[in-house]
Amino acid sequence: MNGTSGTWESRKTELELPEEIDLQVEVANVGSRTLAILIDLGLGGLVIFVVYSLVVLLGHNVVGEWVGWLSSSTLEIVLLLLIFGFQWVYFNLFEWIWNGQTPGKRLVHLRVIKIDGSPVSGIDVLLRNLVRPIDTLGPMGLIGLLMIFVNKKGQRLGDLMARTLVIHEIAIDWSIFDQIENPPEAMSGAVVPGIRLNPEQWELLHRYLNRRKELPDEVRARLADSLHQSLRPAARGTDLERSPLLPEDWLLELAKRT
């Protein structure tokens, strides 16, 4: 489904999951993405200012007038290198360790994901940030804005290179896990082994649980059955592996234990 709303409003697109069933996600608009990057640039500028000021002050106290040995142009080059280095590390590091989020994106509830709905990898993060100076900074940032305007999935050049998109993250309704009764083993006091999912499995499971009420009944049932089959090996060796629960109830119980 193509986005049909205005660029400054919410637009939706579909993720083509490996199960060949599409799920709608809300694409981040220009306003929210601009706010997120302004927050990130503000935080980055504050850190650079503090670090630079401390270096200058401590340098005077320890060495004396060593700053005077350097020309003003040299100091400007050092500052520019510091800004470039910090920006490169900042966006790559946070989007990698926070699974597609920077502090700015987290505050605005945005996240970078792959176009198939899977989490971004370190290579994806490097690729999408490789052209960030062209996409987002100074007069060249107009290119990024234009790309977001004309692209139906709101992708700038870096997103096209890495095959990623930025979405509005919707909080998971954790109350859904109370919709299923405890299994007999738990009621009898038996120890139920824990189940570990990898990040991709966890992301796929919780995105389905959070979005399932928006799906047509037939699609919802097919997707639940497909996820049930693909995630069943993760429950090997536990009572859940042999559970007679219906696929959607089984997925709820799985989410409850992970």
Buried (B, 14 or more C-beta within 10 A) or exposed (E): EEBEEEBEEEBBBBBEBEBEBBBEBBBBBBEBBBBBBEBBBEBBEEEBEEEBEEEEEEEEEEEEEEBEEEEEEEEEEEEEEBBEEBBBEBBBEBBBEBBBBBBBBBBBBBBBBBBEBBBBEEEBBBBBBBBBBBBBEEEEBEBBBEBBEEBEBBBBBBBBBBBBBBBBBEEBEEEBBEEBEEBEBBEEEEEEEEBEBEEEBBBBBBBBBBBBEEBEEEBBBBBBBBBBEBBBEBBEEBBBEEBEBEBBBBBBBBBBBB
